[in-house]
């Protein structure tokens, strides 16, 4: 694993955590918030796996 890949993964985790905190403060009353957060987290995990797979196939 390259050092820049670790920096990118850490930045993605940090950004998703900050977004989660801000959304939780705003939309904690609505029941759709849980569905939205789970959808966004699944999409972020899938994107991270795809980026890692393409990085391994190219380098």
N, C-alpha and C positions, 0 to 999 in steps of 0.2 A: 504494500500500500504506500502510495506517495504521500508526502506531507501536505500537499495542496488539497488532496482528496479528503484528508482528515479535517482540514480547515473548512472546506465546503460543507461537509456533513455537520460539523459543529455549528456553522452559521445557519444551516437549514433548521436544525433542532432549536436553536435560540429564537429564530424568527417565528417558528410555529408555536413555541411556548409563549412568546409575547402576544401573538395574535390570539391564542387561546385565553390568556388572562384578560385582554381587553374585551373580547367577545363575551366572556363569562360575566364581567361586570355589567355589560349592557343588556344581554339577552338571557339572564339567568331565570327570568320568570316564565318564559315561553317553553312549552314542552318540545317544540321543534328544535330547540337548541341542541339537545343530546343527539338527535339524528344528524343535524348539520355537522357537529363536531366529529362524530364517528365517520361520516362520509369524507370530511376533509382529511382526517388522520389516515384513512385507508388510501386516499389518493396520494398523500405525501409519501406513505410507505412504498406504494407501487412505483412512484417516480424515483425514489431513492434506489430501489432495487434495479429499475431499468437503467439508471445512470451508472450504477456499479457494474452491471453486466456489459454495457457498451464500453465502459472504460477497460474492463478486463479483456474484451475481445479485440480492442484496438491496440492496447499496450502490453 
